[in-house]
């Protein structure tokens, strides 16, 4: 499903125009991204939790040359599904 398909489906359910629904979705994703960028976590009860974890530095291998290289530490976004979402998907 594409973002346009998703917006179309949601707009039918909430009886708003596609443009309004698109702006709401964009604002929601922008807010979620901003909170994760600051390092905050977002818990949506029943759905899941968006959070940021730290990844330690590690050794990697360049697939083209085979040379060993150091991969620096980084922060990565994660999603932990909630009970209700897990049960629904099963």
C-alpha distances in whole Angstrom, upper triangle without the diagonal:
4,7,8,6,7,10,11,10,12,15,16,16,19,20,20,19,16,18,19,16,15,18,18,15,17,20,18,17,20,22,21,21,25,25,24,26,29,29,28,26,24,24,22,24,22,19,20,22,21,24,26,28,30,30,34,35,35,36,34,34,34,32,34,37,37,39,39,37,37,33,34,33,30,28,24,22,21,19,21,20,22,24,22,18,20,22,19,16,20
4,5,5,6,9,10,11,12,14,16,17,19,20,19,17,14,16,17,14,12,16,16,13,14,17,17,15,18,20,19,19,23,24,23,24,28,28,27,26,24,24,22,25,24,20,21,22,21,24,25,27,30,30,33,34,35,36,33,34,33,32,33,36,37,38,38,36,36,33,33,32,29,27,24,21,21,20,22,21,23,26,24,20,22,24,21,19,23
4,5,5,6,9,10,11,12,14,15,16,18,16,15,11,12,14,11,9,12,13,9,10,14,13,12,14,17,16,16,20,21,21,22,25,26,25,24,21,22,21,23,23,19,20,21,19,22,24,26,29,29,33,34,35,36,34,35,34,33,34,38,38,39,39,37,36,33,33,32,28,26,23,20,20,19,22,21,23,25,23,20,23,25,22,20,24
4,5,5,6,9,10,10,12,14,15,16,14,12,9,10,13,10,8,12,13,11,12,15,15,14,17,20,19,20,22,24,24,25,28,29,28,27,24,25,23,26,25,22,23,24,23,26,27,30,33,33,37,38,38,40,38,38,37,36,37,41,41,42,42,40,40,36,36,35,32,29,26,24,24,23,25,24,26,28,26,23,25,27,24,23,26
4,5,5,6,9,10,11,13,14,15,15,13,10,13,14,12,11,14,15,12,14,18,17,16,19,21,21,21,25,26,26,27,30,30,29,28,25,25,23,25,24,21,23,24,23,26,28,31,33,34,38,39,39,41,38,39,38,37,38,42,42,43,43,41,41,37,38,37,33,31,27,25,24,22,25,23,24,26,24,21,23,25,21,20,24
4,5,5,6,8,10,11,12,14,13,13,10,12,13,10,9,13,12,10,12,15,14,13,17,19,18,19,22,23,23,25,27,27,26,24,21,22,19,21,20,17,19,21,20,23,25,28,31,32,35,37,38,39,37,38,38,37,38,42,42,43,42,41,40,36,36,35,31,28,25,22,22,19,21,20,21,23,21,18,21,22,19,18,22
4,6,5,6,9,10,10,11,10,9,6,9,9,6,6,10,10,8,10,13,13,13,16,17,17,19,21,23,23,25,27,28,26,25,22,22,20,22,22,19,21,22,21,24,26,30,32,33,37,39,40,41,40,41,40,39,40,44,44,45,44,42,41,38,37,36,32,30,27,23,23,21,24,22,23,25,23,20,23,25,21,21,25
4,6,5,6,9,10,10,10,9,6,9,11,8,9,12,13,11,14,16,16,17,19,21,21,22,25,26,27,28,31,32,30,28,25,26,23,25,24,21,23,25,24,28,30,33,36,37,41,42,43,44,42,43,42,41,43,46,46,48,47,45,45,41,41,39,36,33,30,27,27,25,26,24,26,27,24,22,25,26,22,22,26
4,6,5,7,9,10,11,11,9,13,13,10,11,14,14,12,15,18,17,17,20,22,21,23,26,26,27,29,31,31,30,27,24,24,21,22,21,19,21,24,23,27,29,32,35,36,40,42,43,44,42,43,43,42,43,47,47,48,47,46,45,41,41,39,36,33,30,27,26,23,25,22,23,24,21,19,22,23,19,19,22
4,5,5,6,8,8,10,8,11,11,7,9,12,11,10,13,15,14,15,18,19,19,21,23,24,24,27,29,29,27,25,22,21,18,20,19,17,19,21,21,25,28,31,34,35,39,41,42,44,42,44,43,42,44,47,47,48,47,45,44,41,40,38,35,32,29,25,24,22,23,21,21,23,20,18,21,22,19,19,23
4,5,5,6,5,6,6,9,8,6,8,11,10,10,14,15,15,16,19,20,20,22,25,25,26,28,30,31,29,27,24,24,21,23,22,20,23,24,24,28,30,33,37,38,42,44,45,47,45,46,46,45,46,50,50,51,50,48,47,43,42,41,37,34,31,28,27,25,27,24,25,26,23,22,25,26,22,23,27
4,6,5,7,8,8,12,12,9,12,15,14,14,17,19,18,20,23,23,24,26,28,29,30,32,34,34,32,30,27,26,23,24,23,21,24,27,27,30,33,36,39,41,44,46,47,49,47,48,48,47,48,52,52,53,52,50,49,46,45,44,40,37,34,30,30,27,28,26,26,27,24,22,25,26,22,23,26
4,6,8,10,11,14,13,10,13,16,14,14,18,19,17,19,22,23,22,25,27,27,28,31,33,33,30,28,24,24,20,21,20,19,22,24,25,28,31,34,38,39,43,45,46,48,47,48,48,47,49,52,52,53,52,50,49,45,45,43,39,36,33,29,28,25,26,23,23,24,21,19,23,23,19,21,24
4,6,9,10,13,10,9,12,14,12,13,16,17,16,18,21,21,21,24,26,26,27,30,31,31,29,27,23,23,19,20,20,19,22,24,24,28,31,34,38,39,43,45,47,49,47,49,49,48,50,53,53,54,53,51,49,45,45,42,39,35,33,29,28,26,27,24,24,25,22,21,24,25,21,23,26
4,7,9,12,10,9,13,14,13,15,18,18,18,20,23,23,24,26,28,29,30,32,34,34,32,30,27,26,23,24,24,23,26,28,28,31,34,37,41,42,46,48,50,52,50,51,51,50,52,55,55,56,55,53,52,48,47,45,42,38,36,32,32,29,30,28,27,29,25,24,28,28,25,26,29
4,7,8,6,6,10,11,10,12,15,15,16,18,20,21,22,24,26,27,28,30,32,33,31,29,26,26,23,25,25,23,26,27,27,30,33,36,39,41,45,47,48,50,49,50,49,49,50,53,54,54,54,51,50,46,45,43,40,37,34,31,31,28,30,28,28,30,27,25,29,29,26,27,31
4,5,5,6,8,10,11,12,14,15,17,18,20,21,23,24,26,27,29,30,32,33,32,30,27,28,25,27,27,25,27,29,28,31,33,37,40,41,45,47,48,50,48,49,48,48,49,52,53,53,53,50,49,46,45,43,40,37,34,31,31,29,31,29,30,32,29,27,31,31,28,29,32
4,6,5,6,9,10,10,12,14,15,16,18,20,21,22,24,26,27,28,30,31,30,29,26,27,24,26,26,24,26,27,26,29,31,34,37,38,42,44,45,47,45,46,45,44,45,48,49,50,49,47,46,42,42,41,37,34,32,28,29,27,29,28,28,31,28,26,29,30,27,27,31
4,5,5,6,9,10,10,12,14,15,16,18,20,21,22,24,26,27,29,30,29,28,26,27,25,27,28,25,27,27,26,29,31,34,37,38,42,43,44,46,44,46,44,44,45,48,49,49,49,47,45,42,41,40,36,33,31,28,29,28,30,29,30,32,30,28,31,32,29,29,33
4,5,5,6,9,10,11,12,14,15,17,18,20,21,23,24,26,27,29,27,27,24,25,22,25,26,23,25,26,25,28,30,33,36,38,41,43,45,47,45,47,46,45,47,50,50,51,50,47,46,42,41,40,36,33,31,27,28,27,29,28,28,31,28,26,30,31,28,29,32
4,5,5,6,9,10,10,12,14,15,16,18,20,21,23,24,26,27,25,24,21,22,20,22,22,20,22,23,22,25,27,31,34,35,39,41,42,44,43,44,43,43,44,47,48,48,47,45,44,40,39,37,34,31,28,25,25,23,25,24,25,27,25,23,26,27,25,25,29
4,5,5,6,9,10,11,12,14,15,16,18,20,21,22,24,26,25,24,21,22,20,23,24,21,22,23,21,24,26,29,32,33,37,38,40,42,40,41,40,40,41,44,45,45,45,42,41,37,36,35,31,29,26,23,24,23,25,24,25,28,26,24,27,28,26,25,29
4,5,5,6,8,10,10,12,14,15,16,18,20,21,23,24,23,23,20,22,20,23,24,22,23,23,21,24,25,29,31,33,37,38,40,42,41,42,41,41,42,45,46,46,45,42,41,37,36,35,31,28,26,23,24,23,26,25,26,29,27,25,28,30,28,28,32
4,5,5,6,9,10,11,12,14,15,17,18,20,21,23,21,20,17,19,17,20,21,18,20,20,19,21,23,27,30,32,36,37,39,42,40,42,41,42,43,46,46,46,45,43,41,37,36,34,30,27,25,22,23,21,23,22,23,26,24,22,26,27,25,25,29
4,5,5,6,8,10,11,12,14,15,17,18,20,21,20,19,16,17,15,19,19,16,17,18,16,19,21,25,27,29,33,35,36,38,37,39,38,38,40,43,43,43,42,39,38,34,33,31,28,25,22,19,20,18,20,20,21,24,22,20,23,25,23,23,26
4,5,5,6,9,10,10,12,14,15,16,18,20,19,19,17,19,17,21,22,19,19,19,17,19,20,24,26,28,32,33,35,37,36,37,36,37,38,41,41,41,40,38,36,32,31,30,26,23,21,18,20,19,22,22,23,26,25,22,25,28,26,25,29
4,6,5,6,9,10,10,12,14,15,17,19,17,17,15,17,16,20,21,19,19,18,16,18,20,24,26,28,32,33,35,38,37,39,38,39,40,43,43,43,42,39,37,33,32,30,26,23,21,18,20,19,22,22,23,26,25,23,26,28,27,27,30
4,5,5,6,9,10,11,12,14,16,17,15,14,12,14,13,16,18,15,15,15,13,16,17,21,24,26,30,32,34,36,35,38,37,38,40,42,42,42,41,38,36,32,31,28,25,21,19,16,17,16,18,18,19,22,21,19,23,25,23,23,27
4,5,5,6,8,10,11,12,14,15,14,14,12,14,14,17,19,15,15,14,12,14,15,19,22,23,27,29,31,33,32,34,34,34,36,38,38,38,37,34,32,29,27,25,22,19,16,13,15,14,17,17,19,22,22,19,22,25,23,23,26
4,5,5,6,9,10,10,12,14,14,14,13,16,16,20,21,19,18,16,14,15,16,19,22,24,27,29,31,33,32,34,34,35,36,38,39,38,37,34,32,28,27,25,21,18,17,14,16,16,19,20,22,25,25,23,25,28,27,26,30
4,5,5,6,9,10,11,13,11,12,10,13,14,17,20,17,16,14,12,13,15,18,21,23,27,29,31,34,33,36,36,37,38,41,40,40,38,35,33,29,27,25,21,18,17,14,16,16,18,19,20,24,24,22,25,27,26,26,29
4,5,5,6,9,10,11,9,9,8,11,11,15,17,14,13,11,8,10,12,15,18,20,24,26,28,31,31,33,33,34,36,38,38,38,36,33,31,27,25,23,19,16,14,11,12,12,15,16,17,21,21,19,21,24,23,23,26
4,5,5,6,9,10,10,10,10,14,15,18,20,17,15,13,10,10,11,14,16,19,22,24,26,29,28,30,30,31,33,35,35,35,33,30,28,24,22,20,16,13,12,9,12,13,16,18,20,23,23,21,23,26,26,25,28
4,5,5,6,9,9,11,11,15,16,20,22,20,18,15,12,12,12,15,17,20,23,25,27,30,30,32,32,34,35,37,37,36,34,31,29,25,23,21,17,14,14,12,14,15,18,20,22,26,26,24,26,29,29,28,31
4,5,5,6,5,7,8,11,13,17,20,17,15,12,10,9,10,13,16,19,22,24,27,30,30,33,33,34,37,38,38,37,35,32,29,25,23,20,17,13,13,11,13,14,16,18,19,23,24,22,24,27,27,27,30
4,5,5,5,6,8,12,14,17,19,17,14,11,8,7,6,10,12,15,18,21,23,26,26,29,30,31,33,35,34,33,31,28,26,22,20,17,13,10,9,7,10,11,14,16,18,22,23,21,23,26,26,25,28
4,5,7,10,12,15,18,21,23,21,18,15,11,10,8,11,12,15,18,20,22,25,25,28,28,30,32,34,33,32,30,27,24,21,18,16,12,9,10,9,12,14,17,20,22,26,27,25,26,30,29,29,31
4,6,9,11,15,18,21,24,22,19,15,13,10,9,12,13,16,19,21,24,27,28,31,31,33,35,36,36,34,32,29,26,23,20,17,14,11,12,11,14,16,18,21,23,26,27,26,27,31,31,30,33
4,7,10,13,16,19,22,20,17,13,10,7,6,9,10,14,16,19,22,25,26,29,30,32,34,35,34,33,31,27,24,21,18,15,12,9,10,9,11,14,15,19,20,24,25,24,25,28,29,28,31
4,7,10,13,16,19,17,14,11,9,7,7,10,13,16,19,22,25,28,29,32,33,34,37,38,37,36,34,31,28,24,22,19,16,12,12,10,12,13,14,17,18,21,23,22,23,26,27,27,29
4,7,10,13,15,14,11,7,6,4,7,10,13,16,19,23,25,28,29,32,33,34,37,39,37,37,34,31,29,25,23,20,17,13,12,10,10,10,11,13,14,17,19,18,19,22,23,23,25
4,6,10,12,11,8,6,5,7,10,13,16,19,23,26,28,31,31,34,35,36,39,41,40,39,37,34,31,28,26,23,20,16,14,11,11,10,10,12,12,16,16,16,18,20,21,21,23
4,6,9,8,6,4,6,8,12,15,18,21,24,28,30,33,33,36,37,38,41,43,41,41,39,36,34,30,28,25,22,18,17,13,12,10,9,10,9,12,13,13,15,17,18,19,21
4,6,5,5,6,8,11,15,18,21,24,27,31,32,35,35,38,39,39,42,44,43,43,41,39,36,33,31,28,25,21,19,15,14,11,10,9,8,11,11,11,14,16,15,17,19
4,5,6,8,11,14,18,20,24,26,29,33,34,37,37,40,41,41,44,47,45,45,43,41,39,35,34,30,28,24,22,18,16,13,11,10,7,9,9,10,12,14,14,16,18
4,6,9,13,15,19,21,25,27,30,33,35,38,37,40,41,41,44,46,45,45,43,41,39,36,35,32,29,25,23,19,16,13,11,8,5,6,5,6,9,10,10,12,15
4,7,10,13,17,19,23,25,28,31,32,35,35,37,38,38,41,43,42,42,40,38,36,33,32,29,26,23,20,16,14,10,9,6,5,7,6,5,8,10,10,11,14
4,7,10,13,15,19,21,25,28,29,32,31,34,35,35,38,40,39,39,37,35,33,30,29,26,23,19,17,13,10,7,5,4,4,8,9,7,9,12,12,13,15
4,6,10,12,16,18,22,25,26,30,30,32,33,34,37,39,38,38,35,33,31,27,26,23,20,16,14,11,8,6,5,6,7,11,12,11,12,16,16,16,18
4,7,10,14,16,20,22,24,27,27,30,31,31,34,36,35,35,33,30,28,24,23,20,17,13,11,7,6,5,7,9,10,14,15,14,15,18,19,18,21
4,7,10,13,16,19,21,25,25,28,29,30,33,35,33,33,30,28,25,22,20,17,14,10,8,6,5,6,8,11,13,17,18,17,18,21,22,21,23
4,7,10,13,16,18,22,22,25,26,28,30,32,31,30,27,25,22,18,16,13,10,6,6,4,6,9,11,14,16,20,22,20,21,24,25,24,26
4,7,10,13,15,19,20,23,24,26,29,30,29,28,25,22,19,16,14,11,9,6,6,6,7,10,12,15,18,21,23,21,21,25,26,25,26
4,6,10,12,16,17,21,22,24,27,28,26,25,22,19,16,13,11,7,6,5,6,9,10,14,15,19,21,24,27,25,25,28,30,28,29
4,7,9,12,13,17,19,21,24,24,23,22,18,16,13,10,9,5,5,6,7,10,11,15,16,20,23,26,28,26,25,29,30,28,30
4,6,10,12,16,18,21,24,24,22,20,17,14,11,9,7,5,7,9,11,14,15,19,20,23,26,29,31,30,29,32,34,32,33
4,7,10,13,16,18,21,21,19,17,13,11,7,6,5,4,8,11,13,16,18,21,23,26,29,32,35,32,32,35,36,34,35
4,6,10,13,16,18,18,16,14,10,9,6,5,7,8,10,13,14,18,19,22,24,27,30,33,35,33,32,35,37,34,35
4,7,10,13,16,15,12,10,7,6,5,6,9,11,13,16,17,21,22,25,27,30,33,35,38,35,34,38,39,36,37
4,7,9,12,12,9,8,6,5,6,6,10,12,14,17,17,21,21,25,26,29,33,35,37,35,33,37,38,35,35
4,6,9,8,6,6,5,6,8,9,13,16,17,20,20,23,24,27,29,32,35,38,40,37,35,39,39,36,37
4,6,6,5,5,6,7,10,11,14,17,18,21,21,24,25,28,31,33,37,39,41,38,37,40,40,37,38
4,6,5,8,9,11,14,14,17,20,21,23,22,25,26,28,31,33,37,39,40,37,36,39,39,36,37
4,6,8,11,12,15,16,19,22,23,26,25,28,29,31,34,36,40,42,44,40,39,42,42,39,40
4,5,9,11,14,16,19,22,24,27,26,29,31,34,36,38,42,44,46,43,42,45,45,42,43
4,7,9,13,14,18,21,23,26,25,28,29,32,34,37,40,43,44,41,40,43,44,40,41
4,6,10,12,16,19,21,24,25,28,29,33,35,37,41,43,45,42,41,44,45,42,42
4,7,10,13,16,18,22,22,26,27,30,32,35,39,41,43,40,39,43,43,40,41
4,6,10,13,15,19,20,23,25,28,30,34,37,40,42,39,38,42,42,39,40
4,6,9,12,16,17,21,23,26,28,32,35,38,40,37,36,40,41,38,39
4,7,9,12,14,17,19,23,25,28,32,34,37,34,33,37,38,35,36
4,6,10,12,16,18,22,24,28,31,34,36,34,33,37,38,35,37
4,7,10,14,16,19,21,25,28,31,33,31,31,34,35,33,35
4,6,10,13,16,19,22,25,29,31,28,28,32,33,31,32
4,7,10,13,16,19,22,25,27,25,25,29,30,28,30
4,6,10,13,16,19,23,24,22,22,26,26,25,26
4,7,10,13,16,20,21,19,19,23,23,22,24
4,7,10,13,16,18,16,16,20,20,19,20
4,6,9,13,14,12,12,16,16,15,17
4,7,10,12,10,10,13,15,14,15
4,7,8,6,6,10,11,10,12
4,6,5,6,9,10,11,12
4,6,5,6,9,10,11
4,5,5,6,9,10
4,5,5,6,9
4,6,5,6
4,6,5
4,6
4
